[in-house]
C-alpha cells in the first residue's frame, strides 16, 4: 500500500515520527512537507532529532494568511496526488496543512486517515477548530486519542471508521525521553538545575494576536513561584515586539527548542 503523508508544523513532525517508522516496515510512504514551519528551529531540527526520513517533497509554502496559505498547499498537494496515485492520505492534527491534505484527497476520491481525530474546543473562532471539524467529516478512518474524542464524533453523527487508539504523542515521548536525558545539554546551556524553574511556550493566535491576552500571560509569568523559561515561537516574539510587551520578573525568553531539548527541559 502506498500512503501519502502530509505534515507541515512541529507537532505534526513529532506525531509522524513513530507512525512513519512503523508504516515503512510494511508499506510505502510518500512524505510531503508543506513548509508551513520552515526555518531550522521550527522544522529541520525535528526531522534530524526524531529520525524522520527527509520529505520526498517540500512545498515551501511558508507563512501567510490562512486562505492564501491553504490554497497554495491544496494546489501543490493535488498535483502530487495526481502524480503519485496513493491508496490513502494520512494527515495529523488541526493545522492548515491537515485541511489542505484532506481537501485535496477528498476531491480525488482518495480515502483519508486522520490521526488525532475528534478533538474539539467548540470555539469556531479558532482556525484549528475549523480545520479539525472539516477534516473529520471528510475522513474514512478517524484515530482518536481519547474516549471523549470518540464521543465528540458520535455527537456529530460520525460512528464508522472511528478507532480509539490513544495519544500518539505518548509514543513519541516514550521513544525519545531516554535520548533527551542523555543527549540534551539545554539545562547546562541555560545554567539551570532540574525542578528550579517552570517551562512555558505560547503560540496560538488567540493568545499572541490579542495584546491584552498576551500581556496578561506575560504578567502571570512574573507572579509564578519559580523563574519561567519561556521558549518563544518566532510569531510570538514578533507579537511581543509589535505590542510593545516586555518580560519582567523572573521570566526568561529563549529561542524555540528542538524536541529533545524541550523534553529535557520539561
N, C-alpha and C positions, 0 to 999 in steps of 0.2 A: 504493500500500500504506500502511496505517495502522499505525505502530509505537508501541507503548505502552512507554515507558521509565520505569524506577523507579530513583531514586537516593536517598541519604539521608545519606551520610558523605563527608568531604572527599576521600578517594582516589577515590571514585566521580565526584565533580564533575570532577576532573582527567581521568579516563578518558573521561568522557562528552563533554567539550568538543570534541575533534577529530572524534569519530564523529557527534555530534549535528549538527555543521556539515555533514558530508558527507551524512547522511541527509536533511536538509532541502532539499538541492539537487534531490532526486528523489522524495522521499516525504513523507508527513505524519507528524509525530511528536507524540505526546501525552506530555508530560513530567510525572511525578509526583515530588515531593519528599516523602519520608515525615516529615521533620522529626527524624530520628534525631540529626543535628547541627543545632542550631537557633539558636545565637547568631551574631552578626555575624562574629566571628573564626573560627568553625567552619563557616560556611555562606555567608551573603550575599556576603561579600567575594570568595569564589571565583567566584560567578556573575558578579559585576561584572568582575573582572580577566580571566577566561577567555572572556568574551563568550558565555556560555551563555544562551540565552533564558530569561526568567523562567518558572518552573514553571507549568503550567496549573493545578495544584492542589498545595497544601502541606497534608499531613495533620496536621501539627503534633503528632506523636506524642510527641516529646521523649524524655528518658531514662527508665529504669526497668528492672525485672528482665526477663530475656530472654523469658520466657513471655508476660508481660503486654504487653511492647513488640511482640513479633512478632504476637501475636493482634490488637492494635489496628491494626497495619499491614495484616494479612491482611483484616480486616473492611473497612477503608477502600478497599483496592485492589480487592477483589472487587466492591464497589458501583460503582466507576468502570469496571471492565471490562464489567460488565453494561450500563452507560450508553453507553460509547464503542464497544464491539464492534470491537476492533482485530484485525488479521490476525496480529500477532506481539507477544510480550512480550520486551523486552530488559532484561537485568539484568547487573550488573557485580560482580565480586569475590566477597566472602565475608561480608558483613555480615548482620544480621537483616533489613535491607531487601531484600537479594538473595533470601533464602529466602522471605520473605513474598510477594514478587512471583512467584517460581516456583511456590509452592504455590497461590496464587490462580489463576494462569493454567492450571495443570495440572488443577485441579478443573473448569474451564470448557472444557477441551479446546482451549486456545489454545497454539500452538507457542511454545516458549521458546528464545531465543538467549542463551547465557551467554558473556560476554566475560571472559577470564582463567580459562578452564576448565582442569581437570586439575592444578592446583597441589595439593600435598599436604605436610603436616607429619608425617603418620602419628601424630599425637597427638590422640586423640579427647577429651582433656580440654579442648582449645581449642574454644570455641564456634564460631570461624571454620571449623574443620575440619569440624564437623558441617554447617554451612551450605553449604560448598563441595561436599562429597560428595553431599548430598541434591540440591542444585541441578543438579549434573552429571548425576545419574541421572534427572532429570526433563526435561532439555533435549533439543531436537531438533537444534540447532546449537551446537557447542562450539568456541569460538575460543580456541586455546591460544597462550600466549606463547613456549613453548619445545618442543623435541623431547622433553625429559624429561616435560613435561606430557602430551604425546600418548601416550607410553609408559605413564604412570600410568593413563590412561583405558583403554588396551588391557588392562592387567593386571586391570582391573575389568570387562572384557567390553564396553567401550564403544568401538566402532570406526566406527560410522556417524555421519555428520554432524560429524565431527571435522576441524577446519581449523587448521593451524599457520600463524598469521598474524603472529607476532611480538608484541612487547610494546607495547601502545598508549600506555603511559606514555612511551615514547621519542618517539612522535609529539607528545605534549603538550610535552615538553621542547624538541624542535626547533622547534616553533611559537612558543615563548614565551621562549626563553633570550635572544634579542637584546633583546626588550622589557624583560626583567628587568634586563639590564645598563644599559639606557638610562633606565628609569623608576624603578627602586627606589632609595631613599635609606637603606636599612637599615644599610649599613656606616657611613655618616656619622652616622646617628641613634645608633648604638651606639659611635661613636668608635673603630672598629677598622679595621685595614688588611687587605687580602687576604692569605691564606696565613700569618696570625699567630695563628690560633685553630682550634679544632675545633667543629663543629656537632653537636648531639645532640638527640634527642627520644625520649620513652618514652610508650607508651600502652596496650600490650597488658595485659590483666588478669593474665596470668601474672607480669608484672613489677611492676605497680602494686598489686595486691591482696595480694601476699606481701611483708610487711615486711622479711624477711631478704633477699629478692632485690632489692628496691628499695634497701635500704641498701648492698648490695654494689655496685650500679651507681653510686650516688652516691659511694661510696668510690673506685671506679675513676676517676671523673672527677678526683678530687684527685691521682691519680698520673699523669695524662695529661701528655705532654711540652709541650703548649700549653694556654692557657686554653680552657675549654669554654663555648660559648654554648649554653645549654640552653633550647630553646623548649618550654615545658611545657603540655601538654594540660590543660584545666580539671580533668579527673578525676585526672590525675597530681598537680596542685597540691593537690587535696583529699586524696589519699592521703598525700602528704608531711606535711600538717598532721595527719592522723589518726594516722599512725605516729610523729609527733614527730621526723621526719628533717629535718635541715638540711644545706644545701650547705656545703661547706668547700673549702679550697684555692683554686684559680683558676676554679672553676665559677661561672657567672653565669646566673641564671634570668631568662628573658624571657617575655612573653606569647606565645600562639600567633601564627604569622605567616600572611599570605596567600601564595598560590602564588608570585607574582612575587618577593616578599621572600625566601621560602625558597630559590628558585632562585638569587637573587643571593648569599645567604648561603653556599650550598654550592658 
